[in-house]
Amino acid sequence: MEFPGTWCWCGAVALVSIIITVLSTKNKNSRARHPEGTQLTPPLVSGPDLLRLIPTLLSKAGLPAVFTGLYAKYGSVFRVSFLGFKMIFLAEPEVTPHFYHGLDSEISHGDLYEFTVPIFGPAIGLGRDIATRNEQKRFHFDALKPSRLPGDFAPMLQEVESYFGKWGKEGIVDLKFEFDRLIMLMACRCFLGIGEEVREKMFDEIDALFRELAKGMKLASILFPYLPTPLNRSRDRARIRLTEILSDVVETRKRSGRVEEDTLQRFIDSRYKDGSPTSVEEVVGMTISLLFAGKHNSSVATIYSAACLLTHPTYLKAVIEEQEQIAKKYKGGIDFNAVMEMEMLHNCMKETIRMHPPSLALVRKAHLPFTVQTKEGKQYEIPQDHPVATLIHVNNYIPYIYKDPHVYDPYRFGRERKEDIAGGKLSFMSFGAGRHVCIGEGNAYLQMKLIWSHLLRNFELELISPFPETDWSNFVGKPKGNLFVR
């Protein structure tokens, strides 16, 4: 599971700090020189360049524009190093294969995501040794493997129809609030089952606790996860209460002997290689991590999909026509196969996620040195024990892969163009890749397509809010403000 954005904000802090250090480090900011034919040290971003980017950082364009500017000047490999902060940044598919596909013994998260331990608990992830962590990763992959998606279709559809069935025929709603709540309902249904103990009695409290947990993902909590700050104390109280609620759910399920077709049951039934079962604490921690990731990433993508579709009438008309054709083919109803045929809607969702990825970058630590080669043929050495980041946002806007990358154009993923395929492997990185690919990609698309299929077939929507800016102060970029539609 990925936790994006964190070290991008570390970079932002370091960037601001350059004001007081640029003069003293000026002489150290030259590129390393090597004999011809040897590997190069990645170019070091100069202090003056960082200083000039501060106004951009503080503007509406923000951190994405900062990284885009550095990429434009320094190329696909560059480094930042001062005040104890150091990072090598990679952009373009040609230089990222090892980042995504290297063995954990060669490159991994290391301890860079220590801040997740207080959020999900010490029983999973970085709270455990790497062998246990890898087995828990296997449990996650098994619980969310694509072959299980047809089984998630019916409960997801029921949640969508039930939720929107409570809307009136007309009015004004905040889609940001509505989508956030609906996606949490869908996640709870698929991950925790349909038991009354969760669905009727506890949802509102669980939803509120996850909101409190998310507030602890601000920069200060990421950098100093164990300081007794108000945000950290609120985060800790929320996790303790969530653990109490979900532990009771797990123990009740075990005592009853009831077997459900949901993710919670799969975690309960999981076994380590030595035959030992998962503990209640481990099941709870893995469930919290999935709910957390599913709620926030899917919610952000669905909100931005609304903003994109409702501001592009040509594509809105195309997806409505597609829904009409599918409704006619399936005689007014839809099933899993019908959703898989929603090609235009899928491409609209994918284009939204390309332009508004939930993360700016992903971070690893190189445990062994390795070499990257740019498309121009230059080779750069990545030293041992050095933090490395891939710039997802930059990668998604590369013009030699995506024509007019700043233009919302879902047809770029259509059968005629397939720009992400033509661009080669690692061209579309919003869901990661390799050993740390987002395991919830299929679930995310299914959620979004079910929501939008229902809305397009039953409502006419008009956006009355401005297109939302992105708040990158959280580890997942979130739309600012409300998203009102009529």
C-alpha positions as CSV (number, residue, x, y, z in Angstrom):
1,M,0.0,0.0,0.0
2,E,1.3,3.4,-0.9
3,F,1.2,6.5,1.2
4,P,1.8,9.3,-1.3
5,G,2.7,12.9,-0.9
6,T,4.6,12.7,2.4
7,W,8.1,13.4,1.3
8,C,7.0,15.9,-1.3
9,W,6.0,18.0,1.6
10,C,9.3,17.4,3.3
11,G,10.7,18.8,0.1
12,A,8.4,21.8,0.4
13,V,9.7,22.5,3.9
14,A,13.2,22.2,2.7
15,L,12.5,24.5,-0.2
16,V,11.3,27.2,2.1
17,S,14.3,26.7,4.4
18,I,16.7,27.5,1.5
19,I,16.1,31.2,2.1
20,I,18.4,31.2,5.1
21,T,21.0,28.8,3.7
22,V,21.4,29.5,0.0
23,L,24.4,31.8,0.4
24,S,26.3,29.4,2.6
25,T,25.7,26.5,0.3
26,K,26.2,28.3,-3.0
27,N,29.7,26.9,-3.7
28,K,28.5,23.3,-3.1
29,N,25.8,23.4,-5.7
30,S,27.8,22.6,-8.8
31,R,27.4,19.4,-10.7
32,A,29.8,16.5,-10.1
33,R,32.2,15.9,-12.9
34,H,33.1,12.5,-14.1
35,P,35.4,11.1,-16.8
36,E,33.7,10.4,-20.1
37,G,31.8,7.1,-20.2
38,T,31.3,6.8,-16.4
39,Q,28.1,7.1,-14.5
40,L,27.1,10.5,-13.5
41,T,25.9,11.9,-10.2
42,P,22.3,13.3,-10.7
43,P,22.5,17.0,-11.1
44,L,22.0,19.0,-7.9
45,V,19.3,21.7,-8.0
46,S,21.0,25.0,-7.2
47,G,20.1,27.2,-4.3
48,P,19.1,30.1,-6.5
49,D,16.8,27.9,-8.6
50,L,15.1,26.8,-5.4
51,L,14.8,30.3,-4.2
52,R,13.2,31.4,-7.4
53,L,10.6,28.7,-7.0
54,I,9.3,29.8,-3.7
55,P,6.7,32.2,-5.2
56,T,5.4,29.3,-7.3
57,L,5.2,27.1,-4.2
58,L,3.1,29.7,-2.4
59,S,0.9,30.4,-5.4
60,K,-2.2,28.5,-6.6
61,A,0.0,26.4,-8.9
62,G,1.7,25.1,-5.8
63,L,4.0,22.1,-5.5
64,P,3.0,20.4,-8.8
65,A,4.3,23.5,-10.7
66,V,7.5,23.4,-8.7
67,F,8.3,19.9,-9.7
68,T,7.3,20.6,-13.3
69,G,9.7,23.5,-13.4
70,L,12.5,21.5,-11.9
71,Y,11.9,18.7,-14.4
72,A,11.9,21.2,-17.3
73,K,15.3,22.6,-16.3
74,Y,17.1,19.5,-14.9
75,G,15.6,16.7,-16.8
76,S,14.3,13.3,-15.7
77,V,16.8,12.8,-12.9
78,F,17.8,15.4,-10.3
79,R,18.5,15.7,-6.6
80,V,17.9,18.1,-3.8
81,S,20.3,18.1,-0.8
82,F,20.6,20.6,2.1
83,L,19.9,21.0,5.8
84,G,19.9,17.2,6.3
85,F,17.2,16.8,3.7
86,K,18.2,14.8,0.6
87,M,16.1,13.3,-2.2
88,I,16.7,12.1,-5.8
89,F,13.7,12.6,-8.0
90,L,12.9,10.5,-11.1
91,A,10.5,11.4,-13.9
92,E,9.8,9.7,-17.2
93,P,9.2,5.9,-17.6
94,E,12.7,5.2,-18.9
95,V,14.3,5.9,-15.4
96,T,11.7,4.3,-13.1
97,P,11.7,0.5,-13.8
98,H,14.0,-0.4,-10.9
99,F,12.0,1.9,-8.5
100,Y,8.8,0.0,-9.2
101,H,10.2,-3.5,-9.9
102,G,13.3,-3.8,-7.7
103,L,13.3,-6.4,-4.8
104,D,12.6,-5.1,-1.3
105,S,16.1,-6.0,-0.4
106,E,17.3,-3.5,-3.1
107,I,14.8,-0.7,-2.8
108,S,11.8,-0.3,-0.4
109,H,9.8,2.0,1.8
110,G,12.4,1.5,4.6
111,D,11.3,3.6,7.6
112,L,10.1,6.5,5.5
113,Y,6.5,5.8,6.4
114,E,6.9,5.5,10.1
115,F,4.1,7.9,10.5
116,T,1.6,5.2,9.5
117,V,2.2,3.1,12.6
118,P,0.2,5.4,14.9
119,I,-2.6,5.4,12.3
120,F,-3.0,1.7,11.6
121,G,-1.5,0.3,14.7
122,P,1.7,-1.6,15.5
123,A,0.3,-5.0,14.5
124,I,0.6,-4.4,10.7
125,G,2.9,-2.7,8.2
126,L,6.0,-0.9,9.5
127,G,5.1,-2.0,13.0
128,R,6.2,-5.5,12.1
129,D,9.3,-7.2,10.7
130,I,9.6,-7.3,6.9
131,A,8.8,-11.1,6.7
132,T,5.5,-10.6,8.5
133,R,4.8,-7.4,6.5
134,N,5.2,-9.3,3.2
135,E,2.8,-12.0,4.4
136,Q,0.3,-9.3,5.3
137,K,0.7,-7.8,1.9
138,R,-0.2,-11.2,0.5
139,F,-3.4,-11.2,2.6
140,H,-4.3,-7.8,1.1
141,F,-3.7,-8.9,-2.5
142,D,-5.8,-12.0,-1.9
143,A,-8.6,-10.1,-0.4
144,L,-8.8,-7.6,-3.3
145,K,-7.7,-9.7,-6.3
146,P,-9.6,-8.9,-9.5
147,S,-11.4,-12.2,-9.6
148,R,-13.4,-11.1,-6.5
149,L,-14.8,-7.9,-8.2
150,P,-18.0,-9.6,-9.6
151,G,-18.8,-10.6,-6.0
152,D,-18.5,-7.0,-4.9
153,F,-20.8,-5.7,-7.6
154,A,-24.2,-6.5,-6.1
155,P,-23.5,-5.0,-2.6
156,M,-22.0,-1.9,-4.2
157,L,-24.9,-1.4,-6.5
158,Q,-27.4,-1.8,-3.6
159,E,-25.6,0.9,-1.7
160,V,-25.6,3.3,-4.7
161,E,-29.3,2.7,-5.4
162,S,-30.3,3.0,-1.8
163,Y,-28.3,6.2,-1.3
164,F,-29.5,8.1,-4.4
165,G,-33.0,6.8,-3.9
166,K,-33.2,9.2,-0.9
167,W,-32.5,12.2,-3.1
168,G,-35.5,14.3,-4.2
169,K,-36.4,15.0,-7.8
170,E,-34.6,18.4,-7.7
171,G,-32.5,20.6,-5.4
172,I,-28.9,21.6,-4.7
173,V,-26.4,19.1,-3.2
174,D,-22.7,19.1,-2.3
175,L,-21.2,16.2,-4.3
176,K,-18.1,16.4,-2.2
177,F,-20.1,15.5,0.9
178,E,-22.3,13.0,-0.9
179,F,-19.6,11.1,-2.6
180,D,-17.4,11.0,0.6
181,R,-20.3,9.5,2.6
182,L,-21.5,7.1,-0.2
183,I,-18.0,5.7,-0.8
184,M,-17.5,5.0,2.9
185,L,-20.9,3.2,2.9
186,M,-19.7,1.1,-0.1
187,A,-16.4,0.3,1.5
188,C,-18.0,-0.7,4.8
189,R,-20.4,-2.9,3.0
190,C,-17.7,-4.8,1.0
191,F,-15.0,-4.8,3.7
192,L,-17.2,-5.3,6.8
193,G,-20.2,-7.1,5.5
194,I,-23.9,-6.4,5.9
195,G,-24.3,-7.2,9.6
196,E,-26.6,-5.0,11.6
197,E,-23.9,-4.4,14.1
198,V,-22.0,-2.3,11.5
199,R,-24.6,-1.1,9.0
200,E,-27.2,0.2,11.4
201,K,-25.6,0.9,14.7
202,M,-22.0,2.0,14.0
203,F,-21.7,3.6,10.6
204,D,-22.1,7.2,11.6
205,E,-19.5,6.8,14.4
206,I,-17.1,4.9,12.2
207,D,-17.4,7.5,9.5
208,A,-16.7,10.3,12.0
209,L,-13.7,8.5,13.5
210,F,-12.2,8.1,10.0
211,R,-12.6,11.8,9.5
212,E,-10.7,12.4,12.8
213,L,-8.0,9.9,11.7
214,A,-7.6,11.7,8.4
215,K,-7.0,15.0,10.2
216,G,-3.9,13.5,11.6
217,M,-2.4,13.3,8.1
218,K,-1.3,17.0,8.0
219,L,2.4,17.8,7.5
220,A,3.2,18.3,11.1
221,S,1.9,14.8,12.1
222,I,3.7,13.2,9.2
223,L,7.0,14.8,10.2
224,F,6.5,14.3,13.9
225,P,4.1,11.4,14.3
226,Y,4.8,10.9,18.0
227,L,4.7,14.4,19.4
228,P,1.7,15.0,21.7
229,T,0.2,17.7,19.4
230,P,-3.6,18.2,19.3
231,L,-3.8,16.6,15.9
232,N,-1.8,13.5,17.0
233,R,-3.9,13.2,20.2
234,S,-7.1,13.3,18.1
235,R,-5.7,10.7,15.7
236,D,-4.8,8.4,18.6
237,R,-8.2,8.7,20.2
238,A,-9.8,7.9,16.9
239,R,-7.7,4.8,16.3
240,I,-8.3,3.5,19.8
241,R,-12.0,3.9,19.4
242,L,-12.0,2.3,15.9
243,T,-9.9,-0.6,17.3
244,E,-12.5,-1.1,20.0
245,I,-15.4,-1.1,17.6
246,L,-13.8,-3.3,15.0
247,S,-12.4,-5.7,17.5
248,D,-15.9,-6.3,18.8
249,V,-17.1,-6.9,15.3
250,V,-14.3,-9.4,14.6
251,E,-14.9,-11.3,17.9
252,T,-18.7,-11.3,17.4
253,R,-18.2,-12.8,14.0
254,K,-15.9,-15.5,15.3
255,R,-18.2,-16.4,18.2
256,S,-21.2,-16.6,16.0
257,G,-19.5,-19.0,13.6
258,R,-21.1,-17.0,10.8
259,V,-19.1,-16.9,7.5
260,E,-19.6,-13.9,5.2
261,E,-18.4,-13.1,1.7
262,D,-16.5,-10.0,2.6
263,T,-12.9,-8.7,3.2
264,L,-13.2,-9.0,6.9
265,Q,-13.9,-12.7,6.6
266,R,-10.9,-13.1,4.3
267,F,-8.6,-11.5,6.8
268,I,-10.0,-13.6,9.6
269,D,-9.4,-16.8,7.6
270,S,-5.9,-15.8,6.4
271,R,-3.0,-17.9,7.6
272,Y,0.7,-17.2,7.8
273,K,3.1,-19.7,6.2
274,D,3.7,-21.3,9.6
275,G,0.0,-22.0,9.9
276,S,-0.7,-19.5,12.6
277,P,-3.9,-17.4,12.2
278,T,-4.2,-13.7,12.1
279,S,-4.9,-12.1,15.4
280,V,-7.8,-9.8,16.1
281,E,-5.4,-6.8,16.3
282,E,-3.9,-7.7,12.9
283,V,-7.4,-8.1,11.3
284,V,-8.4,-4.8,12.7
285,G,-5.3,-3.0,11.5
286,M,-5.5,-4.4,8.0
287,T,-9.2,-3.5,7.8
288,I,-8.5,0.1,9.0
289,S,-5.8,0.5,6.4
290,L,-8.0,-0.7,3.5
291,L,-11.0,1.4,4.6
292,F,-8.7,4.5,5.0
293,A,-7.1,4.1,1.6
294,G,-10.3,3.2,-0.2
295,K,-12.3,6.0,1.3
296,H,-9.9,8.8,0.6
297,N,-8.5,7.8,-2.8
298,S,-11.8,6.8,-4.3
299,S,-13.6,9.8,-2.9
300,V,-11.0,12.3,-4.4
301,A,-11.1,10.6,-7.8
302,T,-14.9,10.6,-7.9
303,I,-15.2,14.2,-6.8
304,Y,-12.8,15.3,-9.6
305,S,-14.6,13.2,-12.1
306,A,-17.7,15.2,-11.4
307,A,-15.8,18.5,-11.9
308,C,-14.3,17.3,-15.1
309,L,-17.4,15.7,-16.7
310,L,-19.7,18.6,-15.7
311,T,-17.3,21.2,-17.3
312,H,-16.9,19.3,-20.6
313,P,-20.3,18.9,-22.2
314,T,-19.0,17.0,-25.3
315,Y,-17.7,14.2,-23.1
316,L,-20.7,14.4,-20.8
317,K,-23.0,13.9,-23.8
318,A,-20.9,10.9,-25.0
319,V,-21.1,9.1,-21.6
320,I,-24.9,9.7,-21.4
321,E,-25.3,8.2,-24.9
322,E,-23.2,5.2,-23.8
323,Q,-25.5,4.7,-20.8
324,E,-28.6,4.9,-23.0
325,Q,-27.2,2.2,-25.3
326,I,-26.2,-0.1,-22.4
327,A,-29.5,0.4,-20.7
328,K,-31.3,-0.5,-23.9
329,K,-29.1,-3.6,-24.4
330,Y,-29.6,-4.8,-20.8
331,K,-33.4,-3.8,-20.8
332,G,-33.0,-1.0,-18.2
333,G,-30.9,-2.9,-15.7
334,I,-27.2,-3.4,-15.4
335,D,-24.9,-6.2,-14.2
336,F,-21.2,-6.6,-13.8
337,N,-20.7,-7.3,-17.5
338,A,-22.6,-4.1,-18.4
339,V,-20.3,-2.1,-16.2
340,M,-17.3,-3.7,-18.0
341,E,-18.7,-2.4,-21.3
342,M,-18.8,1.2,-20.2
343,E,-15.7,2.1,-22.1
344,M,-16.3,5.8,-22.5
345,L,-17.1,6.2,-18.9
346,H,-14.0,4.3,-17.9
347,N,-11.9,6.5,-20.1
348,C,-13.4,9.6,-18.5
349,M,-12.5,8.3,-15.1
350,K,-9.0,7.3,-16.1
351,E,-8.4,10.8,-17.7
352,T,-9.6,12.4,-14.4
353,I,-7.1,10.3,-12.4
354,R,-4.3,11.1,-14.9
355,M,-4.8,14.8,-14.5
356,H,-5.6,14.7,-10.8
357,P,-3.7,11.8,-9.3
358,P,-4.1,11.3,-5.5
359,S,-0.3,11.7,-5.0
360,L,2.4,13.9,-6.4
361,A,5.1,11.3,-5.8
362,L,6.0,7.9,-4.3
363,V,9.1,7.4,-2.2
364,R,11.5,4.6,-1.6
365,K,14.9,4.1,-0.1
366,A,17.7,2.5,-2.1
367,H,19.3,-0.3,0.0
368,L,21.8,-1.0,-2.8
369,P,23.2,1.3,-5.4
370,F,21.7,1.1,-8.9
371,T,21.9,2.9,-12.2
372,V,19.2,4.6,-14.3
373,Q,19.4,5.5,-17.9
374,T,17.5,8.4,-19.5
375,K,15.9,8.2,-22.9
376,E,18.8,10.4,-24.1
377,G,21.2,7.6,-23.0
378,K,22.7,9.3,-19.9
379,Q,23.4,7.1,-17.0
380,Y,23.1,8.2,-13.4
381,E,24.1,6.4,-10.3
382,I,21.7,6.2,-7.3
383,P,23.8,5.7,-4.2
384,Q,23.1,3.2,-1.4
385,D,20.8,4.4,1.5
386,H,19.6,7.4,-0.5
387,P,15.8,8.3,-0.6
388,V,14.4,8.2,-4.1
389,A,11.0,9.6,-5.3
390,T,9.1,9.2,-8.6
391,L,7.1,12.2,-9.7
392,I,3.7,10.8,-10.7
393,H,2.2,14.1,-11.5
394,V,5.1,15.1,-13.8
395,N,5.0,11.6,-15.4
396,N,1.3,11.9,-16.2
397,Y,1.8,15.2,-18.0
398,I,4.8,14.3,-20.2
399,P,4.0,15.7,-23.7
400,Y,5.9,13.0,-25.7
401,I,3.5,10.4,-24.1
402,Y,0.3,12.4,-23.8
403,K,-0.8,14.8,-26.6
404,D,-1.8,18.2,-25.1
405,P,-1.4,16.8,-21.6
406,H,-3.1,19.8,-19.9
407,V,-6.3,19.2,-21.9
408,Y,-9.0,16.9,-20.5
409,D,-9.3,14.4,-23.4
410,P,-10.7,10.9,-22.5
411,Y,-10.4,9.8,-26.1
412,R,-6.6,9.6,-25.5
413,F,-7.3,6.2,-23.9
414,G,-9.7,5.0,-26.6
415,R,-9.0,2.1,-28.9
416,E,-7.7,4.4,-31.7
417,R,-5.0,6.2,-29.7
418,K,-4.2,4.3,-26.5
419,E,-1.6,6.9,-25.6
420,D,-0.6,5.2,-22.3
421,I,0.0,1.9,-24.1
422,A,1.9,3.6,-27.0
423,G,4.0,5.4,-24.5
424,G,5.3,2.1,-23.1
425,K,5.3,0.6,-19.7
426,L,5.2,2.9,-16.7
427,S,3.5,5.7,-18.7
428,F,0.4,5.8,-16.5
429,M,1.4,5.9,-12.9
430,S,-1.6,7.1,-10.9
431,F,-2.0,3.6,-9.3
432,G,1.7,2.8,-9.0
433,A,3.2,-0.3,-10.5
434,G,5.3,-3.4,-9.8
435,R,5.7,-4.7,-6.3
436,H,3.8,-1.8,-4.8
437,V,0.9,-1.3,-7.2
438,C,-2.3,-0.1,-5.8
439,I,-4.3,-3.3,-5.1
440,G,-7.6,-1.4,-5.0
441,E,-7.5,-0.1,-8.6
442,G,-10.3,-2.4,-9.8
443,N,-12.5,-1.6,-6.8
444,A,-11.9,2.1,-7.4
445,Y,-13.0,2.0,-11.0
446,L,-16.0,-0.2,-10.1
447,Q,-17.1,2.2,-7.4
448,M,-16.8,5.3,-9.6
449,K,-18.5,3.7,-12.6
450,L,-21.5,2.4,-10.6
451,I,-21.9,5.9,-9.0
452,W,-21.8,7.7,-12.3
453,S,-23.8,5.2,-14.2
454,H,-26.7,5.7,-11.8
455,L,-26.4,9.5,-11.8
456,L,-26.2,9.7,-15.5
457,R,-29.3,7.5,-16.0
458,N,-31.4,9.2,-13.4
459,F,-30.4,12.8,-13.0
460,E,-29.5,15.9,-14.9
461,L,-26.7,17.7,-13.1
462,E,-25.3,21.3,-13.5
463,L,-22.2,22.3,-11.7
464,I,-22.6,25.6,-9.9
465,S,-19.3,25.7,-8.0
466,P,-16.0,26.7,-9.5
467,F,-13.6,23.9,-10.5
468,P,-11.9,22.9,-7.2
469,E,-8.3,23.6,-6.5
470,T,-6.2,20.8,-4.8
471,D,-5.1,21.0,-1.2
472,W,-1.8,19.3,-1.0
473,S,-1.4,19.8,2.8
474,N,-2.6,16.2,3.3
475,F,-0.8,13.0,2.2
476,V,-3.6,12.6,-0.3
477,G,-4.4,15.7,-2.4
478,K,-7.9,16.7,-1.7
479,P,-10.3,19.1,-3.5
480,K,-10.8,22.4,-1.7
481,G,-14.2,23.7,-0.7
482,N,-17.6,22.4,-1.8
483,L,-18.8,21.0,-5.1
484,F,-22.4,22.1,-5.4
485,V,-24.6,20.9,-8.3
486,R,-28.1,21.6,-9.2
